[in-house]
Amino acid sequence: MAKEMKDLQERWRGMMKTVHSNSHVVAFMNSQLGQYLDRHPFVALSLLVFMAVSAVPVAIFLVFAISTSVIACIGVVIVEGFVVSLGGITLLCMLGGLGLVSLAVSAVLSISYLALTTMLKYWSAPNGPSKNEGANGIGSLPNSSPAPDDPAARKSE
């Protein structure tokens, strides 16, 4: 067991030598904070334990915040797509309905125009023969039989 303990101490010293020879560690140990922690090992150990213990909650919070942000972005895209699709379908239905209503109103107005103009034409027409009928002589001839003094009627007899 003593041999294993010496081997473990040698590895520990080698690792500490590697850490102390690192340029970042040397720069930190030369700073005021590094010198203060070197003089007060209890504070250094407390700070090390606090950082080790707080790493897990900070990591959990970061995972939660990032996943919530990603899910919110995906949710916004999905909800926005649904809302835009629903709005497009609603717009299509409204425009189709307005097209049918405009066709119906146009048909009613056209039929009303034709009926009104026809009624006005017959209502404003005089009871006597029209100008065309008077010029052609149609209004003055009886419809049932020819006149007795008509030469065309005599030739056929």
C-alpha positions in Angstrom: 0.0 0.0 0.0 2.9 2.4 0.7 4.2 1.8 -2.9 0.8 2.7 -4.3 0.6 5.8 -2.1 4.1 7.0 -3.3 3.0 6.4 -6.9 -0.2 8.4 -6.4 1.9 11.2 -4.8 4.3 11.3 -7.7 1.4 11.6 -10.2 -0.1 14.4 -8.1 3.2 16.3 -8.0 3.5 15.9 -11.8 0.0 17.2 -12.4 0.6 20.1 -10.1 3.9 20.9 -11.8 2.1 20.9 -15.1 -0.7 23.2 -13.8 1.8 25.6 -12.1 3.9 25.8 -15.3 0.8 26.8 -17.4 1.1 30.5 -18.5 -2.5 31.3 -17.7 -2.1 29.9 -14.1 1.2 31.8 -13.7 -0.5 35.1 -14.8 -3.5 34.5 -12.4 -1.2 33.7 -9.5 0.8 36.9 -10.1 -2.4 38.9 -9.9 -3.8 40.4 -6.7 -6.7 37.9 -6.6 -4.3 34.9 -7.1 -2.0 36.2 -4.3 -4.9 36.7 -2.0 -6.3 33.2 -2.6 -2.7 31.8 -2.1 -2.5 33.5 1.3 -6.1 32.4 2.3 -6.6 28.7 1.3 -10.0 28.4 3.1 -11.4 31.2 0.8 -9.9 29.5 -2.2 -11.4 26.1 -1.3 -14.8 27.7 -0.6 -14.7 29.5 -4.0 -13.7 26.3 -5.7 -16.5 24.3 -4.1 -19.0 27.1 -4.8 -18.0 27.1 -8.5 -18.2 23.3 -8.7 -21.6 23.1 -7.1 -23.1 26.0 -9.0 -22.0 24.6 -12.3 -24.9 22.1 -12.4 -27.7 24.6 -11.7 -26.2 27.1 -14.2 -26.0 24.4 -16.8 -29.6 23.3 -16.2 -30.7 26.9 -16.4 -28.8 27.5 -19.7 -30.3 24.3 -21.2 -33.8 25.4 -20.1 -33.3 28.9 -21.5 -31.9 27.7 -24.8 -34.5 24.9 -25.3 -37.3 27.3 -24.3 -36.1 29.9 -26.9 -35.8 27.2 -29.6 -39.3 25.8 -28.8 -40.8 29.3 -28.8 -39.3 30.1 -32.2 -40.6 26.8 -33.6 -43.9 27.4 -32.0 -44.1 31.0 -33.4 -43.3 29.7 -36.9 -46.0 26.9 -36.6 -48.6 29.3 -35.1 -47.8 32.0 -37.6 -48.1 29.4 -40.5 -51.4 28.2 -39.1 -52.8 31.8 -38.7 -51.6 32.8 -42.2 -53.2 29.6 -43.7 -56.4 30.2 -41.8 -56.5 33.8 -43.0 -55.8 32.8 -46.6 -58.6 30.3 -46.5 -60.9 32.8 -44.9 -60.0 35.4 -47.6 -60.6 32.9 -50.3 -64.0 32.1 -49.0 -64.9 35.7 -48.6 -63.8 36.6 -52.1 -65.7 33.6 -53.5 -68.8 34.8 -51.6 -68.4 38.3 -52.8 -68.0 37.0 -56.3 -71.3 35.2 -56.1 -73.0 38.2 -54.5 -71.7 40.5 -57.2 -73.0 38.0 -59.9 -76.4 37.9 -58.2 -76.6 41.7 -57.9 -75.4 42.2 -61.5 -78.1 39.7 -62.7 -80.8 41.4 -60.6 -79.8 44.9 -61.9 -79.6 43.6 -65.5 -83.0 42.0 -65.3 -84.4 45.1 -63.6 -82.9 47.3 -66.4 -84.4 45.2 -69.2 -87.8 44.9 -67.5 -87.9 48.7 -66.8 -86.8 49.7 -70.3 -89.4 47.3 -71.8 -92.1 48.6 -69.5 -91.2 52.2 -70.3 -91.2 51.4 -74.0 -94.7 49.9 -74.0 -96.0 52.5 -71.4 -94.8 55.5 -73.4 -95.9 54.1 -76.8 -99.0 55.9 -78.3 -102.2 54.0 -78.8 -102.4 55.0 -82.5 -100.2 53.8 -85.3 -96.5 54.6 -85.0 -94.6 56.7 -87.5 -93.3 53.7 -89.3 -96.7 52.1 -89.6 -98.2 55.3 -90.9 -95.5 55.8 -93.5 -95.9 52.2 -94.8 -99.7 52.4 -94.8 -100.0 49.4 -92.5 -102.2 51.1 -89.9 -104.8 52.2 -92.5 -105.6 48.8 -94.1 -108.1 46.5 -92.5 -106.6 43.1 -91.7 -109.5 40.8 -92.4 -110.5 41.5 -96.0 -109.3 43.6 -98.9 -111.1 46.7 -99.9 -113.9 46.2 -102.6 -112.5 48.7 -105.0 -108.9 47.2 -104.8 -107.8 46.2 -108.4 -105.6 43.4 -107.1 -108.6 41.9 -105.3 -110.7 42.0 -108.6 -108.1 40.2 -110.7 -108.1 37.2 -108.5 -111.9 36.8 -108.8 
